[in-house]
Amino acid sequence: MNIGLLLFIPSREVENRVLAAVVEAGFEITQAQARVLMRVGPDGTRLTELAEAAQVTKQTAGFLVDQLEKAGYVERVPDPSDGRARLVRVTAKAEEAVPVANAEMARIEAEWEQHIGRRRMTQLREALEMLGEITDPYR
């Protein structure tokens, strides 16, 4: 199996489990919406930057942000650095889902560590962080 697929399968599993936990906790959100929401920075992010980070068209990002805004997970606010631009910012409602997602992530990591051992889990994290240095332009 190639390395891309080896990385993709566990990544998809994490994404699916975290989303399922969030939805089960009462948050109505889709995977596509969650992928955009995860890319909103702490001080807000412009729509064009969200589209690029989520690797979707500006139109798709706009559609997903519209849905997230209607659901109360984001708001659009003026960009203080450019009065003509708007920032997408996470709301308190979206922040309430973070502990749910973090708890599921902790369960997943604990399961993986039990399966492969503490040393290998530490090595896996270190290797993935190093790869992130050369593969994630949004770090």
C-alpha positions in Angstrom: 0.0 0.0 0.0 1.4 3.4 -0.9 2.2 6.0 1.9 -0.6 8.4 0.7 -3.3 5.7 1.3 -1.6 4.6 4.6 -2.0 8.2 5.8 -5.4 8.8 4.4 -7.2 5.8 5.9 -6.5 6.6 9.6 -7.0 10.3 8.9 -10.5 9.6 7.4 -11.3 7.4 10.4 -10.4 10.3 12.8 -12.4 12.7 10.8 -15.5 10.4 10.8 -15.3 9.6 14.5 -14.9 13.1 15.6 -17.7 14.3 13.4 -20.0 11.5 14.7 -19.2 12.5 18.3 -20.0 16.1 17.6 -23.2 15.3 15.8 -24.2 12.8 18.6 -23.7 15.7 21.1 -26.4 17.7 19.2 -24.4 19.8 16.9 -25.8 19.8 13.3 -22.8 20.0 11.0 -21.6 18.1 7.9 -18.1 16.9 7.1 -17.7 19.6 4.4 -18.8 22.3 6.8 -16.5 21.0 9.5 -13.5 21.0 7.1 -14.1 24.7 6.4 -14.8 25.5 10.1 -11.6 23.9 11.2 -9.6 26.4 9.1 -11.1 29.5 10.6 -8.3 31.3 12.5 -8.6 32.6 16.1 -9.0 36.2 14.9 -11.2 35.3 11.9 -10.3 34.4 8.3 -11.2 35.9 4.9 -13.4 33.7 2.7 -10.7 33.5 0.0 -8.2 32.2 2.5 -10.7 29.7 3.8 -11.4 28.4 0.3 -7.7 28.0 -0.3 -7.0 26.3 3.0 -10.0 23.9 2.6 -9.0 23.3 -1.0 -12.4 24.2 -2.4 -13.6 26.9 -4.8 -14.5 30.3 -3.4 -18.1 29.6 -4.4 -18.1 26.4 -2.4 -16.5 28.0 0.6 -19.1 30.8 0.4 -21.9 28.3 0.3 -20.6 26.4 3.2 -20.0 29.6 5.2 -23.5 30.7 4.5 -24.8 27.3 5.9 -22.5 27.6 9.0 -23.7 31.2 9.5 -27.3 30.2 9.4 -26.6 27.4 11.9 -24.9 29.9 14.2 -21.4 28.5 14.0 -19.7 31.4 12.3 -20.3 35.1 11.8 -19.1 37.6 9.3 -17.5 40.7 10.7 -15.6 43.7 9.2 -11.9 43.2 8.7 -10.2 45.8 10.9 -7.2 45.9 8.4 -9.4 46.5 5.4 -12.9 48.1 5.8 -14.1 46.6 2.5 -13.3 43.0 3.5 -15.1 40.7 5.8 -13.7 38.1 8.2 -15.4 34.8 9.0 -15.2 34.3 12.8 -16.1 31.3 14.9 -19.0 31.9 17.4 -19.5 30.7 21.0 -21.8 28.0 19.7 -19.1 26.5 17.6 -16.6 26.7 20.4 -19.0 24.6 22.5 -18.2 21.7 20.1 -14.5 21.8 20.8 -14.5 19.9 24.1 -16.6 17.1 22.4 -14.2 16.9 19.5 -11.1 17.0 21.8 -12.5 14.2 24.0 -13.1 11.9 21.0 -9.6 12.7 19.7 -8.2 11.7 23.1 -10.1 8.4 23.0 -8.7 7.7 19.5 -5.2 8.5 20.5 -5.5 6.3 23.5 -6.8 3.4 21.4 -3.9 3.9 18.9 -1.3 4.1 21.7 -2.7 0.9 23.2 -2.5 -0.8 19.8 1.0 0.3 18.7 2.6 1.2 22.0 3.6 4.5 23.6 7.1 4.7 21.9 5.7 4.2 18.4 2.8 6.6 19.1 5.4 9.2 20.1 7.5 8.5 17.0 4.4 8.7 14.8 3.4 12.1 16.2 7.0 13.4 15.8 7.2 12.1 12.2 3.9 13.6 11.3 4.8 16.9 12.8 8.0 16.9 10.8 6.1 16.1 7.6 3.7 18.9 8.4 6.6 21.3 8.3 7.0 20.6 4.6 3.5 19.8 3.6 1.2 22.3 5.4 1.5 25.8 4.1 -1.1 27.0 6.7 0.8 26.0 9.8 
